[in-house]
Amino acid sequence: MFKINENYLKLPGSYLFSTIGKKVNAFSEANPDKDVIRLGIGDVTLPLAPAVIEAMHKAVDEMASRDTFMGYAPDLGYEFLRNAIVENDYAPRNCNVSADEIFVSDGAKSDSGNIVDIFGDGNTIAVTDPVYPVYVDTNAMSGRTGTFNKETGMWSDVIYMPCVKENDFIPEFPSKIPDIIYLCFPNNPTGTTLPKDKLQEWVDYANKNGSVIIYDAAYEAYISTPDVVHSIYECEGARTCAIEIRSFSKNAGFTGTRLGFTVVPKELKCGDVMLHSLWARRHGTKFNGAPYIIQRAGEAVYSAEGKKQTMEQVAYYMNNAKVIREGLIDAGYEVFGGVDAPYIWLKTPDNMTSWEFFDYLLEEKNIVGTPGSGFGPSGEGYFRLTAFGSYENTVKAIARIKG
Ligand SMILES: Cc1ncc(COP(=O)(O)O)c(C=O)c1O
């Protein structure tokens, strides 16, 4: 009789978005006249930029001719894209990343989930709390998280690093040294960032203790504060301790198109084994490349027109973030994030739980957001609104909250 991976049975149900969906549907059915505004989603809403669409059309035409048809992509991704990444994302920031350290993929979710493959069973992971759930769940699937406690919402073998207003959402070094440290800045869900000196401390800590940092920089395009680094490789010593994961989803609207990449520096080693070799092996064995058409689309993000157009999209969302942030402050809320990220994290008023505030906002203001407790125990008492809606709806929602 075949056996299943029993680790899957330990996973708690992923109820957050389905519960939200059910509550919103029930409300809309009972109140068909109400115009419900959704500021809960983490998905972009603007269409792909014209320069990206043009590159895709051109690549589609290439696929239609025997002379220009492209089959399997090279394992690491096409050189034209990896070179564009180095020239635009890394070289200008003095990050010493070479094109053969970049692995093009179909997105940051896959990479942050798949990276667990190259690490052994006995590793202890540390995550910030609240957290993007993929890091913990994928480690749970590979049996590294112990048992889940329904009461506390925590795994027995995971080190949680609370990020709350009391510590300015900056994770503190845990009492037990983790082997694998997940950091994501700008952060989903809190929308907060880490000043460069703080990230440098984490890099030093990882190098000193032989830990590896998995750095998720999916939201780097939203950074405007000068003191905040766009890449962990802006910190000294990061090449010996950090893997960086990036996405084209939030900077260029590729959530449905799918493109991302992971950087594994060749200096990052366990003994004399390069993690680069392991990831290359994993990538070559289990992944057959992001589509040529999409890699050409990704290249176009770095063209002069592409940069201008995608920066305008980011500016559009960040203007929404400003409207939400300032509107909530005017309305008397305690608000975090929303300056270097498209997420606004607010403290629920009057000691309401995250779900009580969800119900209040839905029923009284007809606005949908995301309860902070859905991202981890330290998210309780907080609530996430996103800037990915339309400007018109964002303004309308804030007027309702203030009214
Ligand atoms: C922190 C973080 N990492 C990764 C992703 C997923 O990115 P991608 O669309 O490239 O899979 C998201 C999506 O919301 C995210 O919030």
Ligand as a Chemical Component Dictionary entry (heavy atoms), coordinates in Angstrom:
data_LIG
# 
_chem_comp.id                   LIG 
_chem_comp.type                 NON-POLYMER 
_chem_comp.pdbx_formal_charge   0 
_chem_comp.three_letter_code    LIG 
# 
loop_
_chem_comp_atom.comp_id 
_chem_comp_atom.atom_id 
_chem_comp_atom.alt_atom_id 
_chem_comp_atom.type_symbol 
_chem_comp_atom.charge 
_chem_comp_atom.model_Cartn_x 
_chem_comp_atom.model_Cartn_y 
_chem_comp_atom.model_Cartn_z 
_chem_comp_atom.pdbx_ordinal 
LIG C1 C1 C 0 6.152 38.148 0.621  1  
LIG C2 C2 C 0 5.715 37.546 -0.654 2  
LIG N1 N1 N 0 6.547 36.738 -1.317 3  
LIG C3 C3 C 0 6.184 36.163 -2.463 4  
LIG C4 C4 C 0 4.929 36.371 -3.000 5  
LIG C5 C5 C 0 4.539 35.668 -4.253 6  
LIG O1 O1 O 0 5.137 36.210 -5.372 7  
LIG P1 P1 P 0 4.958 35.561 -6.800 8  
LIG O2 O2 O 0 3.718 36.138 -7.403 9  
LIG O3 O3 O 0 6.197 35.944 -7.545 10 
LIG O4 O4 O 0 4.851 34.083 -6.626 11 
LIG C6 C6 C 0 4.028 37.198 -2.351 12 
LIG C7 C7 C 0 2.675 37.397 -2.905 13 
LIG O5 O5 O 0 1.793 37.962 -2.373 14 
LIG C8 C8 C 0 4.433 37.792 -1.139 15 
LIG O6 O6 O 0 3.605 38.591 -0.461 16 
# 
loop_
_chem_comp_bond.comp_id 
_chem_comp_bond.atom_id_1 
_chem_comp_bond.atom_id_2 
_chem_comp_bond.value_order 
_chem_comp_bond.pdbx_ordinal 
LIG C1 C2 SING 1  
LIG C2 N1 SING 2  
LIG C2 C8 DOUB 3  
LIG N1 C3 DOUB 4  
LIG C3 C4 SING 5  
LIG C4 C5 SING 6  
LIG C4 C6 DOUB 7  
LIG C5 O1 SING 8  
LIG O1 P1 SING 9  
LIG P1 O2 DOUB 10 
LIG P1 O3 SING 11 
LIG P1 O4 SING 12 
LIG C6 C7 SING 13 
LIG C6 C8 SING 14 
LIG C7 O5 DOUB 15 
LIG C8 O6 SING 16 
# 
